[in-house]
Amino acid sequence: MPISPFARRNAALSFLCIVMAIPIVRLYGQDRPQVAPPAKSDSYATDDHGRKIRVQHREIAAANFQIAGVDLAFRGDFFPHIFKLLGKFTTVASGDASTALEEACYRSAEESDNTHLIFGEGEVDRSFILSSDSSAWKWKSPCNRSTKISRVLATSSGLHLGQTQEQVIAILGLPTERVRNIKNGRDELIYELEAKKKMSAHDLAPYLQDELKRYPNLDQRTWIQNYGFYDLSVSVHAKFTNNSLTKLIISWSETY
């Protein structure tokens, strides 16, 4: 039986709809951020809870460590650096030895704005927490109010509360891990990063002088080639509710 022109037209339209739907399905399946694929340069470490974690060997921009004028990489005493910019605060200390942590807390001066910014310094690391509420501050002492803290506060790289996961990834790249809780709409992007960095002549000088005292005939060029580096470690936890950033935790450390 010959096929009518109407049947041919309907068949063509059906095929066209299927073809056009394929990209839509593909995009829908990719509308959520992906995790960085494993790489040969990756390594593995154990976190504070004994959990094995993957570490990406790459850097993110130094601007990610700068917020409200404070720089985690500041060369000098950390809290005086903060107090000069945001006002003095009686820090709270907890832990001991490798778990020691000293913290200072600031919040928005506006009653209707519950934005909090908390700085911490441990034995080898520095950190900040930018939060949309007070949940990150565990202590009874009140946080200092500051006009420099508000919901629009951002790192120098542009990270700020309210961003989507896609916007955060556009700044930081693909995360090491992604945790999803579909039931309550909570997601978390986790970045565990390390990079080996060449020491500056200024930073290298005291180490080299110590070695020369012990080994006067030391081959300085060879020693610098082998040992003139330090490890930069960065941890970023970006927490979202309904794909809106509600808490940003960045930890930074240099190990020589």
N, C-alpha and C positions, 0 to 999 in steps of 0.2 A: 504494500500500500504506500503510495507516495506521501511524503511528509509535507504538510501545508506550510505556506509562508509564515503563518502565525506561530506554528509550532517551532519553526526554525528560529524565529525572532525570540520567542520565550526561552528557548534553549541557549541562545547566544547571550541573552540578558542574565540568565542564571549563571552561566560560566563566568561572565564579566563580574558578577557580584562575588562569586567565590574567589576570583583572582584578587579583587580589591580588598576582600576580607582578610587575606593571608597576611599582608603587612600589619593590619590592625591587630590581629591575634598575636603576631610576633612582638609588636610594640607593647601590647598589654602584658605579655609575659616578661618583658624586660623593664617594666616601669619601676621596679624596685632596684636599688643599688646592689651591686655584686661585690663579692669579696676578692681581694687580690689573689690571683692564682699562685700556687707554690712556685718558688724559684730556687735555683741551685745555690744562690747566695744566702737563702734563709738559714736561720739557726733556731735552736729550741732552748727554752729556759723554764724554770719552775717558779710560779708565783708564790705569794705569801700563804696561799692555801694548799700548796703542794700540787697544784694543777700544772700540767705541761702546756706551755704556750709557744706559739710560733712567733718568731721575730723577723721582721723585714729589715734588710740591710739597705736603707736609704734614708735620706734627709727630708725634712720639711723646712720651709722658710723660717728664719729667725724671727720674723714678724709675728709668728704664731705664739711666741713666748712673751709678747709685750701687750700689756693691758692697763688702762688708767694711768699711763705714764711709767708703770713699773715693768722692769725687764727681769725675767728669771735668770738671764745670763749676766746680770750686772756684776762687774768686777769689784767686789768690796762687801762690806757688811750689809746683809740683805734687809733686815728690819729697819735700820736707820734710813735706808734708801726708801722704804715704803712710807715710814712716818713723815719724811720730808715732803712727800707728795700727797698723802691722804690724811695726815694727822696722827698723833701718838695714840698708841693702844697698848694696854697691859696684856701681853701675849699669854697664851695658855700653853703649858708644856705637858706632854704625855709620853708614855713609853720609856724605854731605856736602851742605851747603847745603839744597836743597829735599828731599833724600832722607835727611837726618840723622834718626837715631832713637836715643833713649836709653831703656833698658829696665831694669826691676827685676822679679825673679821670687820668688814665694813658693809653698810647697807645704804640703800637710797634714803635721801633726806625727805622724800615725799611719803606721807602716810599711806597713800593709795598704791605705792610701788613697793613690792616686796623683794626686789632684786637684791641679792647678796653676792659679795665678792670676798673670798677667803684665801689668804696666803699661808703657805706652810713651808717650813724648812726642816729637813731631817739631817741625818748624819752626812749624806752625800748628795741629797736631791733637794730641789725646790719645786713648789707647785702652786697652782691657783685653782679655785673652784668658782665658776660663775654660775649662779643658780637663780631660778625664778621664784624660789621661796626660801624659807629658813631651815629646811631639812638638813642641809649640809653642815650646819653649825650645831654641835652636840653639847655645848657647854652652857652653863647658867648665866655667865657674864654676858651682858648685852653687847651687840655689835655697834661700833661707832657709825653714826649717820654722816654721810658725805654727799655733797652736791655733785661729786664726780661719778657717783654710782647711779645708774638708771637703766631702764629696760633697753635702751638703745646702745648701751655700752658695748664696745666691740674690741677684739684684738686688733693690732695694727694690720693683720692680714685680712680682716673683715669677718671673722667668726663672731656671731652674736646670737642671743636667745631668739627663738621664733623661726630660725632657719629650718629648711627641710633637709632630709638626709642627702638629697641630690646636691643641694647648695654647699653643704659641708664637704662632701666628696669633691666638688669642683675646686675647693681650696686645698684639701689635704691629700687628695688622691684616694685610691681604693683602700678600704680598711683591711687589717689583718684578720679580723673576725667580726661577725655580725650576729647579734642575739635578738631573737624576735619573740614577742608574746602577743600573738594575734588576738587572744581573748580580751586583754585589757588595752590593746593599742599601744603597747610600749615596746620600743626598739632601742638597741644600743649599738653604736659603731665603736669598735675597739681598734686602736692603733698601737702596736708594739714595734718600736723602731730603734735601730742602732746604726751608727756610722763611725768609722775610724777616721779621725781628723789629724792633720798635721799640726804640731805645736808651733806657736809663734816663737821667734827668737827670744822674746821677753820671758815667756812662760818656760821655755826650755832651759834658760841660763842657770837657774839654781840647781836643777837636776844634773846638768852637765858639770857644774863646779863640784858637786859632791862626788861624782864619779872620778873626776881628775884628782881629787884629794886622795882617793883610794888607789887609783891607778894612774900615776903621773905620765906613763907612756901610752895612755889610751889613744887609739886611733879615733879622733873625734868625728870624722866624716862617716866612718862605718857605724859608730855608735848612734849617730843621729839617724842614719838610714834605717837602723834596726829598731830603735827605741824612741824616736822623736815623734811619737803619736799619742793621742788619747782617745778614749771611747766616749762618744756622745750617745746617751740613752734617752729616749723620749717615749712617754706613755700618754695616750689620749683616750678618754672615755667620753663619748658624746651620747647623751641620753635624750630620747624623744618620747613624747606622748602625742598620739595621732599625727605623727610625722612633723612635729614642731619641737625644736630643740628647747629642752627645759633645764638641762644641766650639762656644763662643760667642765671636765677635769683634765688639766694638763700638768704632767710631771716631767721635769727636766733635770739631767745630771751629767756631769763630766767626771770621768774616772781616769786618773793619770797613772 
